[in-house]
Amino acid sequence: MTIQTSAERIISGESITATAKKFKAGEYVRAFVFNVYGRAAATELSGGAIANKKGVATVSYGTTSLPISVKEERTICLRGEQSGLMSCASFIFEG
């Protein structure tokens, strides 16, 4: 399973897109972001995605502008509800 992101680094107010392949056609794909503001837990993104007929799903993660300075590594993961397949990619978030 492969995942690609639209950027390796984003700053507050920007968004990142993650695309993963090899899901089942039409399956619901959930999206999670780990390490938001230093927490070691996952935050599930609302909306998720539906894999297309080729098994490809794309999810966007938008950030808000911050009045404080933050620089951390975050991880975005896509997980298929039926297949159980999951793929993750890390990126740097700077606020």
C-alpha positions in Angstrom: 0.0 0.0 0.0 1.3 3.4 -0.9 0.5 6.9 0.3 1.6 10.3 -1.1 1.2 13.7 0.4 1.0 17.0 -1.4 3.7 18.5 0.7 6.4 17.5 3.2 6.0 20.8 5.2 3.0 23.1 5.8 2.5 26.2 7.9 -0.6 27.3 9.8 -3.5 28.1 7.6 -2.4 25.7 4.8 -3.6 22.3 4.0 -2.2 19.0 2.9 -3.7 16.3 0.8 -3.0 12.6 1.2 -3.7 10.0 -1.5 -3.5 6.2 -0.9 -4.0 3.3 -3.3 -5.0 -0.4 -3.1 -8.3 0.1 -1.1 -11.4 -1.9 -2.2 -13.4 0.0 -4.8 -16.2 2.0 -3.0 -15.0 1.4 0.5 -15.1 4.1 3.1 -11.6 5.3 4.1 -11.1 7.0 7.5 -8.4 9.6 8.0 -6.4 10.3 11.1 -3.7 12.8 12.1 -1.3 11.9 14.9 0.7 14.2 17.2 -1.5 17.2 17.0 0.0 19.8 19.4 2.4 17.2 20.8 -0.3 14.7 21.9 0.7 11.1 21.2 -3.0 10.4 20.3 -4.8 10.3 17.0 -7.4 12.8 15.8 -9.9 11.5 13.3 -10.8 13.8 10.5 -14.4 14.3 9.7 -15.6 13.3 6.3 -13.1 10.7 5.3 -13.3 9.5 1.7 -14.8 6.9 -0.6 -12.2 4.9 -2.6 -12.8 5.2 -6.4 -13.2 2.2 -8.7 -9.4 2.0 -8.9 -9.1 1.8 -5.1 -7.7 5.3 -4.7 -8.8 7.6 -1.9 -7.8 11.2 -1.3 -8.3 13.2 1.9 -7.4 16.9 2.7 -6.3 18.1 6.1 -6.6 21.8 6.7 -5.0 23.7 9.5 -5.9 26.9 11.2 -3.7 30.0 11.7 -2.0 30.1 15.1 -1.0 33.0 17.2 1.8 30.9 18.8 4.9 29.3 17.5 4.7 25.5 16.9 6.9 23.2 14.9 6.2 19.5 15.1 6.1 16.3 13.1 2.6 15.0 12.4 1.5 11.8 10.7 -1.5 11.4 8.5 -3.0 7.9 8.0 -5.7 6.6 5.8 -7.5 3.3 6.8 -10.0 1.3 4.8 -13.1 0.3 6.8 -13.6 -3.1 4.9 -10.0 -4.0 3.9 -8.4 -2.8 7.1 -5.5 -1.6 5.0 -3.7 1.5 6.4 -0.9 3.7 5.1 0.7 6.7 6.8 3.0 9.5 5.9 4.7 12.1 8.1 5.0 15.9 7.5 6.2 18.9 9.4 3.7 21.4 10.7 4.8 25.0 11.6 2.6 27.5 13.2 
